[in-house]
């Protein structure tokens, strides 16, 4: 979102990105806990006004920045559906993909039930998004013809699809893959993905 805003000329979108090495526990340091009491990435401090504003959770950050700048919001009649899909992404796609990745790749003990459960739910959520994208009539984006913060949210999680679901996943999610590739082609997305 910040790179997209900079591309539109929003000087107030300039930012300092801080690497949080979650595999080393950086998220539990007092400096980061001050930004997000839940010790999860991402988090943002907006220091553009007289009092810094703390914003955490990716959906909240996207919505905050979109409302603050008036950019990447859908048409007014699409606001309710966009919020529904944003919450679906934040409360379903994110957590189930995260658990699927954890139990498949990082859990010290392989628990078949957990692997199967979260793999099933991750697939189920992605198939819902794929079906939605297949039925969008007036454009390539989640909300049709307008690129919104929702596409950024879906793209953020879609970057992990092969790791979460396997290399063959794109074959079963062609509409998600199309959205992913379309967002990936944007220079702002390329700059954001290159941050280390």
N, C-alpha and C positions, 0 to 999 in steps of 0.2 A: 504494500500500500504506500509506504513512504517513497519508494522508488517511482511508483506511478505518479504520485503527487509532484515529485521533483521534475518528472518528465513534462508535466503540465505547467511548470513554472512556479510552483508554490515554494517560495524561499523558506517559509516557515516549516517545511517538511525536512529540512536538513537534520541529520541525526548522527549520533555516535553509537555504533553497535558494539556491544560488549559480549564477548564469547563467554558462555557459561558451560563449563565442561561437566556435564551431569554425571559422566562416568567417574569423575574425580570428586563429586560431592559439592561443587561450587554453589549449587542452588541452596545449600543449607547454611551458607555463610551469612552473617548478619546483614551485610550490604544488600544481598539479593533478597533476603527475607523481608527487608524493608520495602522492596519493590513488589514482592508477591508473598504474602504470608503463607501461601500454600506451597511455596518452594517449587513451582513449576514454571517452565518457560512457555511462552514469552511473557515479558512484562515491559512496561513503558512508563517513564516519567516524562510528562509534558511540562517543560520548564519555560514555556513561552509567555506565561502570565506572571503576575506578582506572587502567586502561590503555586508551587508545583502540584500537579495532578497525577496521582498514581492510577494506572489502568493496567489490569492484568486479565488473562484469558484472551486467546487469539480473537474470538468472535467479538468480545467487548472492545478490543483495541481497534479492529477493523471498523466497527460501528461508530466508535468514538471519533476516529479520524475522518470518516465519511461525513458524519454530521457536522463536525467542526469546519470542514472545508466545503461542504456541499457537493462533493464529488463521489462518483461511483455508487450512487444510490439509484434504485429503480424509480420508474414513474410512480407517482403517488398511489395509483390503484394497485400497484404491484408490491407495495410496502408490506402488507400482511403476509402474502405468500413468501416474499424474500425472507422475512424474519422467521417464518416457519421452517424454511429450508436451512437457514443459518443455524437455528437451534438444533435441527435434526443433525447437521454436520457436527456441531459442537458436542451434543449429548449422545450421539450414536456412532457416527463414523469414527470420530477421534478416539473415544474410549475403547470401542471394540477392536479397532485396528491396533491400538496400543497394547491391549491385553493379548491379542493374537500374536503380535511380534514378541512380547515378553515370554509367553509360554512356549512358543516354537523355538526361539533363538537364545534366550537368556536365562530361563529358569534353571536353577541347579538340578532340579529333578523334573524329568519329563512325565507329565501327568496327562494321560491320554484324554480323560474327560475334559480337562481344561483346554487342551489344544483343540479338540473337536468342537467344543462349545463356542470358543471365541473365533475360531476359523469360520464356523457356520454363520455367526452373527456378523462378522466382518463382510463376508460374501453377501449376506442378505442386505445389509445396508448399501453396499456398492451397487447391487443389482437394482435397488430402488432408485438410486440416482441415475443409473444407466437408463432405466425405463423412463424416468422423467425426461432426460435429455432426448430420448428417441421420440418423445411426443411434443417437444417444443416446436411450434409451427412457424414462428416469425423471427428466427435468428439462431445463432450458434451457441448462445449463452444460457445459463441456468434460468434467467428471467427473459429470454427471448433475444431481442435485438440489442439490448444494452448490456455492456460489460459492467459488472457491479462487484462490490466487495464480496458477494457470495461466490463468484467465480474464483476469486483469490483464495477464499477459505477452502473450497473444494480442491483447488490446485495444490494447496499446501499439503493436504492429506494424500492426494493422488500421487504425489511424488514418491510415496512409500508403498504403493500398491504392489510392485513386484516383490519387494522384501516381505511384505505382510502376507501376500496371497500366492506368491510364486511367479516365475517368469511367464507362465502361460495365461496369467490373469487378463492381460490386455486383450487376448483373443475372445474372452467371454464378456468383456466390458468395452465394446467398440465405441460407444458414445462418450464414455468417461475418457477413453484414450484420445478421442478427437478433441474434447475440451482441454485435456492436459496438454496436448501438442499445440493447440491454438494459444493457450496462455504461455506455454514455454517459448513460443516464437516472439513474444513481446520483449523488447529490449529491457524494460524495467524488471520483468521476471527473471531474465538472464542475469542482470546485475544482482538481484536479490539472492538468487541461487548460488552465485559465486562467492558470497560473503562467507568467510571462514573465521 
